[in-house]
Amino acid sequence: MPNATKDPSWLPEVLTNLAVASGVGYLAAAYTVSRYLTRPSRGRPRTTPADLGWEWEPLECRTADGVRLVGWAVTPPRPRGTVALFHGLRNNRTQTLGRLAFLVDAGYRCVAFDHRAHGESSGRRTSFGFYESRDVAAVLTQMRERWPTGPHGAHGISMGAAALCYASDWTRQLDAVILESVYYDVANAFISRIGTRFPPWFRRLSRGTVWVTERRLGVRMQQLAPVDYMGQLAPAPVFLVTGADDAHAPPADAERLLQRCQGPGELWLAPRVRHTDMLEVGGQPYQERVIDFLNRWMGQGAKVKHEVSA
């Protein structure tokens, strides 16, 4: 009788148990997981706006801590405003291309950069949006200097949305802010991914991983909570967009985030949408709601907002 093929999935669990049994081994394993979670995701974008029929110009800027960011800008014939797009974790500016396409069609100039340690930008590691807030500050500063006239907005996806929250000193100056699939805090986001994007044995190392990551990044986990920054985004109008089936940024968390808004705030739960398929599954209703929000706040609505907040 032939031997049955053994399932090798037991090996990580066994190694994890051995690591937990040894203090040194536990820290070494937690350090390895921390390195994995904060690893860079570099690579040249394989698709550009030219593949969508748009002419584009290359952009570069440098953050306050010296990170070089690489991006592009697409300008329609008669732009009605400028929108900065910020991608999510393990992606680059190509993740924003589908959104860029319908925004440019609607008359908005679009600017998109690779976050630090992603795409073509420099940087040694990611920080789940916290230090990426410095990327947001640099991009928004360049956007205002390069195109000072006309309203300005921003659209962040997951980590990019969190970075917009952490960069509240700059974000609050915008005429419209879209936070798509933003997590409530990093701790819950990490736990929700165990068993889906991360293997189940990560759970045994979660406390040690958090402890090591805090020291590697120089930031406490309590600081990695977009919810604590929501009130600081006022007076900028905020549109929260979340998938009704998003397990990582669930609707209940989005409602709690909305409650923290001190300025104009709106929430849309996209039917049947999970964490990474908003554009594909959200479809036309998603696009229409985003455009409607921008039109209201980056058109005549922008003037009204500034008059009220003055």
Secondary structure as GFF3:
##gff-version 3
##sequence-region A 1 310
A	DSSP	alpha_helix	10	21	.	.	.	ID=ss1
A	DSSP	alpha_helix	23	37	.	.	.	ID=ss2
A	DSSP	beta_strand	41	42	.	.	.	ID=ss3
A	DSSP	three_ten_helix	49	52	.	.	.	ID=ss4
A	DSSP	beta_strand	57	62	.	.	.	ID=ss5
A	DSSP	beta_strand	68	74	.	.	.	ID=ss6
A	DSSP	beta_strand	82	86	.	.	.	ID=ss7
A	DSSP	three_ten_helix	93	96	.	.	.	ID=ss8
A	DSSP	alpha_helix	97	105	.	.	.	ID=ss9
A	DSSP	beta_strand	109	113	.	.	.	ID=ss10
A	DSSP	beta_strand	118	119	.	.	.	ID=ss11
A	DSSP	alpha_helix	132	146	.	.	.	ID=ss12
A	DSSP	beta_strand	152	157	.	.	.	ID=ss13
A	DSSP	alpha_helix	159	166	.	.	.	ID=ss14
A	DSSP	alpha_helix	168	171	.	.	.	ID=ss15
A	DSSP	beta_strand	176	180	.	.	.	ID=ss16
A	DSSP	alpha_helix	186	193	.	.	.	ID=ss17
A	DSSP	three_ten_helix	200	205	.	.	.	ID=ss18
A	DSSP	alpha_helix	206	217	.	.	.	ID=ss19
A	DSSP	three_ten_helix	221	223	.	.	.	ID=ss20
A	DSSP	three_ten_helix	226	233	.	.	.	ID=ss21
A	DSSP	beta_strand	238	243	.	.	.	ID=ss22
A	DSSP	alpha_helix	251	259	.	.	.	ID=ss23
A	DSSP	beta_strand	265	270	.	.	.	ID=ss24
A	DSSP	alpha_helix	278	297	.	.	.	ID=ss25
A	DSSP	alpha_helix	300	309	.	.	.	ID=ss26
###
